[in-house]
């Protein structure tokens, strides 16, 4: 309550891009102070037996991780661990550096608890991030999200090789990789969300997997705008090219469609550049999770993402078919205790419904 009533209003008087940097850098600094970090980790970490999950080859204390987009360059792993996240997805990382789209990068939609995000795959570039993160010696689990460099010249086979370079470079870093197909803020849109283009990319990635004997899981991240026809074609390619699962979903890129999902649409101007996160994505991402679970009979791993603010939101996505979850916007609006509250709430919901483990809950609303 202190965060919502006093701290957040103060933080929200500051430009959202600036406050993100201040909070993340400050949190990472604190997370590297051994004594203080240990106390905070102990406070925020939740270890209830009935919400443990097995993912990415490791056991996690609960299913809630930090989504790609917050820690773009692998700088905030201590921060994420300290505040109770079970894992983090670093990135999206692109082969070449990109300074970001023309500002503003972020707009707050306070009544909707949403963000308009227009970074445009801002990245320090694969070589720079790799040099920093390759020496990480902590035990905190993380994955690597890979995207193509945001450049008008990065199209066609050039874009495929752009993905391939970053994927190959990080072959031994992180527990899993995600191919981000769906960032809505790039120069040429989202061409790899189209099945024909995606097939060329997956062929190239599989070549690298075989050449370098990469065994860690591979996921693809889709947007909420995907049609059922596109989804069916993508799922067929996932099976053909042995992709392990999906991240569902990214930001809304269609402004008019996104506006229809907002509880307070008058707060949003569709002419603003950028994709929508938070409430706008909440219902649609859960619908897509359930569709994928049903279409694949629960056989692929699903990371659910979009509009998670509390334990009930998280529980709905797991009941729809998600194995684990990722979030950013709900954390920004909820504050540092958000993950602890969600994890404790999930434990109570699992117990309330008579299950011994949260893994038993997966997909029960989609069967």
C-alpha positions in Angstrom: 0.0 0.0 0.0 2.9 2.4 0.7 4.2 1.9 -2.8 0.8 2.5 -4.5 -0.2 5.5 -2.3 3.1 7.4 -1.8 6.1 5.9 -3.7 4.5 5.3 -7.1 2.9 8.7 -7.4 6.3 10.3 -6.7 8.1 8.0 -9.1 5.4 8.7 -11.8 6.2 12.4 -11.7 9.5 11.5 -13.4 9.8 10.7 -17.1 9.2 7.0 -17.4 12.4 6.3 -19.4 14.5 8.1 -16.8 12.9 6.5 -13.8 13.4 3.0 -15.4 17.1 3.7 -15.5 17.3 5.1 -12.0 15.3 2.3 -10.4 17.0 -0.5 -12.3 20.5 0.8 -11.8 19.9 1.5 -8.1 18.4 -1.9 -7.6 21.3 -3.6 -9.4 23.8 -1.7 -7.2 21.9 -2.8 -4.0 21.7 -6.3 -5.4 25.5 -6.4 -5.5 25.9 -5.5 -1.8 26.3 -8.9 -0.2 24.7 -8.4 3.2 21.9 -6.1 2.1 21.1 -8.1 -1.0 20.9 -11.3 1.1 18.4 -9.7 3.5 16.2 -8.4 0.6 16.4 -11.7 -1.3 15.3 -13.6 1.8 12.4 -11.2 2.2 11.1 -11.2 -1.3 11.8 -14.8 -2.2 8.9 -17.3 -1.9 9.6 -21.0 -1.7 6.2 -22.7 -1.2 6.4 -26.3 -2.3 3.1 -26.3 -4.2 4.2 -23.6 -6.7 7.6 -25.0 -7.7 8.0 -25.7 -11.4 10.5 -27.4 -13.5 11.5 -25.3 -16.5 14.5 -24.9 -18.8 16.2 -27.9 -17.2 16.1 -26.5 -13.7 13.8 -26.3 -10.7 12.3 -22.9 -10.1 10.8 -21.8 -6.8 7.7 -20.4 -8.6 6.6 -19.7 -12.2 7.0 -15.9 -12.4 9.9 -14.4 -14.3 11.0 -11.0 -15.7 10.1 -10.6 -19.4 12.5 -9.5 -22.1 12.4 -5.7 -22.6 13.3 -4.7 -19.0 16.9 -5.9 -19.0 17.8 -5.3 -22.6 21.6 -5.6 -22.2 22.1 -8.1 -19.4 22.8 -5.5 -16.7 20.1 -6.3 -14.1 20.3 -10.0 -13.1 21.1 -9.2 -9.5 18.2 -6.8 -9.4 15.7 -9.4 -10.7 17.0 -12.1 -8.3 16.9 -9.7 -5.3 13.2 -8.8 -5.9 12.0 -12.4 -6.1 11.7 -13.2 -9.7 12.2 -16.9 -10.5 14.1 -16.2 -13.7 14.7 -13.5 -16.3 14.8 -13.1 -20.0 17.6 -10.8 -21.2 17.1 -8.8 -24.4 16.0 -8.6 -27.0 19.6 -8.6 -28.2 20.3 -7.7 -31.8 23.5 -8.3 -33.8 24.3 -4.7 -34.3 23.7 -1.7 -31.9 20.7 0.4 -32.2 20.2 3.6 -30.2 16.4 3.4 -30.2 13.5 5.0 -32.1 12.8 8.7 -31.9 11.5 9.5 -28.4 9.3 9.2 -26.5 10.1 5.6 -25.8 7.5 5.2 -23.1 4.1 6.6 -22.3 2.1 5.7 -19.2 -1.6 5.0 -19.5 -2.3 5.2 -15.7 -6.0 4.5 -15.8 -5.4 1.4 -17.8 -2.2 0.4 -16.0 -0.6 0.1 -19.4 2.4 1.4 -21.3 2.9 2.6 -24.9 6.4 1.2 -25.7 8.4 2.5 -28.6 12.0 1.6 -27.9 12.2 -0.2 -31.3 14.6 -2.9 -30.2 17.1 -0.6 -28.5 20.3 -2.6 -28.0 24.0 -2.3 -27.3 24.6 -5.0 -29.9 25.4 -8.7 -29.5 29.2 -8.4 -29.1 28.9 -5.8 -26.3 26.2 -7.7 -24.3 28.1 -11.0 -24.8 31.3 -9.5 -23.4 29.4 -8.4 -20.3 27.3 -11.4 -19.6 29.5 -14.3 -20.6 31.3 -14.0 -17.2 28.2 -14.1 -15.1 28.9 -16.5 -12.3 25.6 -16.3 -10.3 23.1 -19.1 -10.0 20.1 -17.0 -11.1 18.4 -18.6 -14.2 18.0 -16.5 -17.3 17.4 -16.9 -21.0 18.4 -14.9 -24.0 15.9 -13.2 -26.4 17.2 -12.7 -29.9 15.8 -10.2 -32.4 16.9 -8.7 -35.7 18.7 -5.3 -35.8 16.3 -2.5 -36.4 17.6 -1.2 -39.7 15.9 -0.6 -43.1 18.9 -2.6 -44.6 18.2 -5.6 -42.3 15.7 -7.5 -44.4 15.5 -10.8 -46.2 18.5 -13.0 -45.9 20.4 -10.2 -44.2 17.9 -10.3 -41.4 18.1 -14.1 -41.2 21.9 -13.9 -40.8 21.5 -11.1 -38.3 19.4 -13.5 -36.1 21.8 -16.3 -36.7 24.9 -14.3 -35.6 23.4 -13.4 -32.2 21.9 -16.9 -31.7 25.2 -18.6 -32.4 27.2 -16.1 -30.3 25.1 -16.9 -27.2 25.0 -20.6 -27.8 26.5 -21.3 -24.4 25.0 -18.4 -22.5 21.7 -18.7 -20.7 19.3 -21.6 -20.2 17.2 -21.0 -23.2 16.8 -18.8 -26.3 13.7 -16.9 -27.6 13.5 -15.7 -31.2 11.5 -12.5 -30.9 9.5 -12.4 -34.1 7.0 -9.7 -33.1 8.5 -6.4 -31.9 6.0 -3.9 -33.4 8.3 -0.9 -33.4 10.8 -1.8 -36.2 11.4 -0.2 -39.6 9.8 -3.1 -41.6 7.2 -4.3 -39.1 7.2 -8.0 -38.2 8.1 -10.0 -41.3 9.1 -13.1 -39.4 5.6 -13.5 -38.0 4.7 -14.6 -41.6 5.1 -18.4 -41.9 7.0 -18.4 -45.2 9.6 -16.0 -43.9 9.7 -17.8 -40.5 10.5 -21.1 -42.2 13.7 -19.7 -43.7 14.7 -18.4 -40.3 14.1 -21.7 -38.5 16.0 -23.6 -41.2 19.0 -21.4 -40.5 18.7 -21.6 -36.8 18.5 -25.4 -37.0 21.7 -25.5 -39.0 23.4 -23.6 -36.1 21.8 -25.9 -33.5 23.3 -28.9 -35.3 26.7 -27.4 -36.0 27.2 -26.3 -32.4 25.3 -29.1 -30.8 23.0 -26.7 -29.0 20.6 -28.6 -26.8 19.0 -25.8 -24.8 15.3 -25.0 -25.4 14.3 -22.7 -28.2 11.1 -20.6 -28.1 9.5 -18.2 -30.5 7.7 -15.1 -29.3 4.5 -14.0 -31.1 2.3 -11.0 -30.9 -1.3 -10.8 -29.9 -2.2 -9.6 -33.4 -1.6 -13.0 -35.0 -4.5 -14.5 -36.9 -5.7 -18.0 -36.4 -4.5 -18.9 -39.9 -1.0 -17.6 -39.1 -1.0 -19.3 -35.7 -1.8 -22.7 -37.3 1.0 -22.3 -39.8 3.4 -21.2 -37.1 2.5 -24.2 -35.0 3.1 -26.5 -37.9 6.6 -25.0 -38.4 7.3 -25.4 -34.7 6.6 -29.1 -34.9 8.6 -29.5 -38.1 11.7 -27.6 -36.9 11.6 -29.0 -33.3 11.0 -25.6 -31.6 10.3 -26.3 -27.9 7.6 -23.7 -27.3 6.3 -20.2 -27.5 6.2 -16.9 -25.6 2.7 -15.6 -25.7 2.5 -12.7 -26.2 4.3 -9.5 -27.2 2.9 -6.0 -27.4 -0.2 -5.1 -29.4 0.9 -3.4 -32.6 -2.6 -2.7 -34.1 -3.6 0.5 -32.3 -7.4 0.3 -33.1 -7.6 -3.3 -32.0 -5.5 -2.6 -28.9 -7.8 0.3 -28.0 -10.7 -2.1 -28.0 -9.2 -4.1 -25.2 -8.5 -1.1 -22.9 -10.9 -0.6 -20.0 -10.4 3.2 -20.4 -9.9 3.7 -24.2 -10.2 7.5 -24.0 -6.8 7.6 -22.3 -5.0 6.2 -25.4 -4.3 8.1 -28.6 -4.0 5.6 -31.5 -1.7 8.0 -33.3 1.0 7.5 -30.7 3.9 5.3 -32.0 4.6 2.1 -30.2 3.0 -1.1 -29.0 0.7 -1.5 -26.0 1.5 -3.6 -22.9 -0.4 -4.4 -19.8 -4.2 -4.4 -19.7 -4.4 -4.1 -23.5 -2.8 -7.5 -23.9 -4.2 -9.3 -20.8 -7.3 -11.0 -22.3 -5.9 -11.6 -25.8 -2.7 -13.2 -24.5 -4.7 -15.6 -22.3 -7.0 -16.4 -25.3 -3.9 -17.3 -27.4 -2.4 -19.4 -24.6 -5.6 -21.5 -24.5 -5.7 -21.8 -28.3 -2.1 -23.0 -28.5 -2.6 -25.4 -25.6 -5.7 -26.9 -27.2 -4.2 -27.1 -30.7 -1.0 -28.8 -29.4 -2.8 -30.9 -26.8 -0.5 -29.3 -24.2 2.6 -30.8 -25.7 4.6 -27.6 -26.2 6.0 -25.4 -23.5 4.3 -22.0 -23.1 5.6 -18.9 -21.4 2.6 -16.7 -20.7 3.1 -13.0 -20.8 0.9 -9.9 -20.9 -1.3 -8.1 -18.3 -0.3 -9.9 -15.1 -0.8 -7.7 -12.0 -1.8 -10.2 -9.3 -2.1 -13.8 -8.4 -5.5 -14.2 -10.1 -4.2 -12.9 -13.4 -1.2 -15.3 -13.2 -3.5 -18.2 -12.3 -5.8 -17.6 -15.3 -2.8 -17.9 -17.6 -1.6 -21.1 -16.0 -5.2 -22.5 -16.1 -5.2 -21.5 -19.8 -2.1 -23.5 -20.5 1.0 -21.6 -19.5 3.9 -23.5 -17.9 5.6 -20.4 -16.6 5.0 -16.6 -16.8 6.8 -13.4 -17.5 5.9 -9.8 -16.7 7.1 -6.2 -16.7 4.2 -3.7 -16.7 2.5 -5.3 -13.7 5.8 -5.1 -11.8 6.2 -1.4 -12.7 2.7 -0.5 -11.5 2.8 -2.9 -8.5 6.2 -2.2 -7.1 9.0 -4.3 -5.5 6.7 -6.6 -3.5 4.7 -7.6 -6.6 6.4 -11.0 -7.2 6.2 -12.0 -3.6 2.5 -11.2 -3.5 1.8 -13.1 -6.7 3.7 -16.1 -5.6 2.1 -16.3 -2.2 -1.3 -15.7 -3.8 -0.7 -18.6 -6.3 0.1 -20.9 -3.5 -3.2 -20.1 -1.8 -5.1 -20.5 -5.1 -3.6 -23.9 -5.7 -4.4 -25.0 -2.2 -8.0 -23.6 -2.4 -8.7 -25.6 -5.6 -7.5 -28.8 -4.0 -4.3 -29.3 -6.1 -1.0 -30.5 -4.6 1.1 -28.7 -7.3 0.6 -25.8 -9.6 1.8 -28.0 -12.5 -1.5 -29.9 -12.1 -3.4 -26.7 -12.8 -1.9 -26.1 -16.2 -4.4 -26.1 -19.0 -7.5 -27.1 -17.0 -9.6 -24.3 -18.6 -8.5 -25.2 -22.1 -9.2 -28.9 -22.2 
